Every structure is written in structure tokens, then in C-alpha cells.
Amino acid sequence: STVVLIFQAPISESPLKKDGSSEFRFCVGAGDRVRVGEALGR
Amino acid sequence: GTNSQGNSFVVPGATVATILMLGALHARRLYDDKKVQEAREQGIEIVFKPDLKASFLQLLPLRSISRFWGSLTSTELPVWMRPYVYRAWARAFHSNLEEAARPLDEYASLRDFFVHTLKEGSRPIDPDPRCLVSPVDGTILRYGELKGAGAMIEQVKGFSYSVSSLLGESSFLPMISEGHMQEDSVKQEKVPGEKIKKSWWRVSLASPKVWEPMSAHPMKGLFYCVIYLRPGDYHRVHSAVDWNVLVRRHFAGRLFPVNERATRTIRNLYVQNERVVLEGIWKEGFMAIAAIGATNIGSIELCIEPDLRTNLPGKKLMHSEPPEERLYEPKGVGLMLKKGDEVAAFNMG
């Protein structure tokens, strides 16, 4: 089976300002094994 | 004499021929899969390529096969046999038996064992309030930001499906313009437990494609993550964040396999398959999760709606048929879930 997660999250306010202060970033990669409760992104 | 003698020759011959054919098909399958593995190791992108087997699958009564599999695995096993059967399953599909919450001989059937819960503390939830956690055990297939009109997710290179076909005509899915979402004038503060401000919905429901000029609030993007659960994985679904579930949509669909080969050869796989979509809102805005069934796992059970049944016989599979939808009370607030709460479970049949 498969689960698809779709969600809104902050992005950087302007392409120039990529300080990532409030920008959402994934902390996983394709092919990674994950378990319930582990961070997918912050 | 010749007639019965003829028959006694024909039957074994046909049997041997069938076994040889199946063996040849299986060998070909192993060869193909090895090629795919080598291609991936060389960094060659796997591309979408329908094949004969995918067309053949279209003809099979997959839902009936799935229900038959479910009734087979629901057979109660003698207590002495249970540990042997479940250890064999665990060895074949790399399940971790140590984590099962109960002793093996307490699971009456394979189906009962398949949906076992875990020992307390087996899955610690990341405490960081800024993070979104994995709702399941599995393998990350795809992830990223949805940009541009249409919001398409790549199934594999060369084939994509749209978010709106996956989730259904969502009245909550914010419009997407140039790939960014602008938070409207009303900021969603700590949504869970707090009434959702009407204006947000009014804006998102009625908002035209063109958005107001940059508002004082941070821009929002729409992100996605596709996670594949192997047969031996823990098959319960948990909440990725603190959120309010506002609506549930059940799509009675096909039950194609969803393994790696199927994603490479079956068009619109996730949009055709039986699935349950939960949609709502979290502190950063829109949130949805789609639980998609497969041939061997046709059932999706909701902890928040125990009466829901999927993979029912006699359902007409018309693509035009709208999903069966339910809005959770109280309207506009829905059901509140905390990060890590159990939400649903996949099961056989």
C-alpha cells in the first residue's frame, strides 16, 4: 500500500532571501526508509 | 483403451507445460527486475513504460481476488501453528516480530497478525514542534513542492497525476498560483482546538486564481510526500502533525498492485486504486493524507470512523462516480488529532 501526504507549509518570502528562516525543508531523500514518528521535514 | 491412455498423457503434459510457462514468466520477471536494479544503481532514471502484464491486470477481477485473499487470511489458525506461520511471514517479508504488542499465539489469523499494534514506545514521536513526522513505516518514493498550475505529482519519470484527481474535487485545497500560496489576511493561529476563521475558507473557497498582492504573512507552498509500505511493514497510519480533520472521502476504485513495477507500468495507478482521503487544516494551512489500497491490502480502516468499510462487493467502478464524502462535526472544526495519534490501518481483503 501507499500513503500520499499533501500539506501547506511556509516557503522563503522571496527567491533572493533564501535564509531558510521560516522555509519548510524536507530532511529525507527518495529511497530512504522511514518509521512512524520520525521527522520528514521541518 | 487408447482414449483413456490419451487422457492420461494429456493431463500431465498440460500441467508440465503450464508450470514451464509460469517458470519462464517468473524468470523473465526476475531478469527485468534485475535490469531495473542495475539501471537504478547506474543512476539511470526509471521511465514509465506500460507492458503486456499491466494490460493483462486490467482484465483481472482484482477486487474479488483481494476479498478472497482477505477471507483466506481470516481463517482462524490452531494456536500451536500460529507462531510458525507468523515467523514464516516475518522471514519472507522482513517483519520485526520483536515489536508485536502481543505474544504470537494470541493473533487468531494472519489477517489479525498483519494489522498488529506495536509495543509501547516502539515509535517515539519527534518532539520538535516545527517538524512534520512520517505517518507510516515505509520507503520514501517521491517528495517535493508542488509548483505551477495543475499541481502534478510524478508517478515515475514520464508520467504524472494531478493532486485534485488524487484528493477529489477538494473544496479546501487552496488554489495554486505560480507554485506559491499566499497566506490570506487571516493567519491560521494554532488551529487545533480553535474555531477556524470563516474568512480563510471563504477566501480559499471563492478565491480566484489570481491572488492578492503579497500579504503581510509568509508565503505558503504546497508540498507532497509519497511513502510505499512493503507487505512486511507495520501497517497502521498515524497523524503527521497536530491537525483538525474536516472531511473524509472514500474512492471505491481498482486494486492494482502498487509495487515498483506497477508504478512503472500502470497509468494513473494511485488515482485508479481504492483509497481513503482525509483532509483538514494544521497550523500552517492545508493538510491531507491519502491512504491507497492494493490487491493484497484492499481494506482501509479508520480509527476515527470505525464503521467505514472499503473494498465492498458490487461497487460499480465508474471513474465518473464521485467519492463518498463525509464532513466531520462540528462543522468547520472537525476532529482534532495530535501528532502521532493513530488514524487508520491497512488490512488484507
Interface residues (C-beta under 8 A of the other chain):
Chain A: S1 T2 V3 V4 L5 I6 F7 Q8 A9 P10 I11 S12 E13 S22 F24 F26 C27 V28 G29 A30 G31 D32 R33 V34 R35 V36 G37 E38 A39 L40 G41 R42
Chain B: R123 P124 I125 D126 D128 R130 C131 L132 V133 S134 P135 V136 D137 G138 T139 I140 L141 R142 Y143 G144 E145 L146 I153 V163 L166 L167 L173 P174 H180 M181 M214 P218 M219 K220 G221 L222 F223 Y224 C225 V226 I227 Y228 L229 Y234 H235 R236 V237 H238 A240 V241 V258 Y270 W282 E284 G285 F286 M287 A288 I289 A290 A291 I292 G293 A294 I297 G340 F346
